Amino acid sequence: MGFARKHLVALEPLAPEEITGILDAAEGFLEVSRREVKKVPTLRGRTVVNCFFEPSTRTRVSFEIAEKRLSADTINFSSSGSSVSKGETLLDTVRNLQAMHPDVIVIRHGAAGSAEFVAERVEASVVNAGDGRHEHPTQALLDLLTIRRAKGRIEGLTVTIVGDIANSRVARSNIHALTKLGARVRVCGPPTLLPPQVERLGVEVATRLAEAVAGADVVMALRIQKERLGRACLPSDREYARFFGLNRAVLDRAAPEAIVMHPGPINRGVEITSDLADSDRSVILDQVENGVAVRMAVVFLLAGGRAEWTS
């Protein structure tokens, strides 16, 4: 249960065995969350700072729960109500945090490359909880764990990712990880929401939903990231739902046992209908549960926890 890297800022540079190693570690931590006493002393005495410059529900709460279940001392920092609102730079913020000697800093920031920027300037281990349009590695890892638990494997599966590919750090991290582990990845969305030359990432591209979903083992809808969109990119929610929204009729084109995923938050009736999101084909809540286990594994591996204390 080892991980040789000091930071987790992206999945692109990781080898397949490193990704698989994190997933294997997360499998062990799933059991902890289902105990009556949901706590192990693996990181007793370690300090983790959750440094969030962007809004978050699932990621922030998931990291905090993960850290507390590992018995780490957890500090939550948000830009609102901090010196950032007074004009303090990211560099000054992290330098001041480093002066307090935390063991791990979890950072979410709106600028691509911000996690790497911080990792190069602090002694603590850094976990990227989402940096602009770049990557969101722990989200992709929890998606991989969810797929592996539902399907028993990742290699050889066909995974279709539908939606705002251009602005999605979740899509990028998933593409890097899924292709490394041998999955066939298709992406689909309006042409205005597809990155130029996205095929270079090793994916197939479709602009028609029926074609993209045909025979897929996994169908993942993405949130339309209106905070990053220009007005000309999308005429209306209604038009998007008509041509790219997931519903039961669309899923009928996928493989018979296909599962449906979404990283959240869901815009119901736009990216996916409520009846499909809440159906037995949906593993959306499994993703949330697996997210705690994955983040426990990542923080544990980076903070050098004691493996014998996980049981």
Secondary structure, DSSP 8 states (H G I E B T S, - for coil): -----S-BS-STT--HHHHHHHHHHHHHHHTGGGSSS----TTTT-EEEEEESS--SHHHHHHHHHHHHTT-EEEEEESTTSGGGGT--HHHHHHHHHTT--SEEEEEESSTTHHHHHHTT-SSEEEEEEETTS--HHHHHHHHHHHHHHHS--TT-EEEEES--TT-HHHHHHHHHHHHTT-EEEEE--GGGS-TTGGGGS-EEESSHHHHHTT-SEEEE----GGG--GGG-S-HHHHHHHH-B-HHHHTTS-TT-EEE--S---BTTTB-HHHHTSTTB-HHHHHHHHHHHHHHHHHHHHT--GGG--
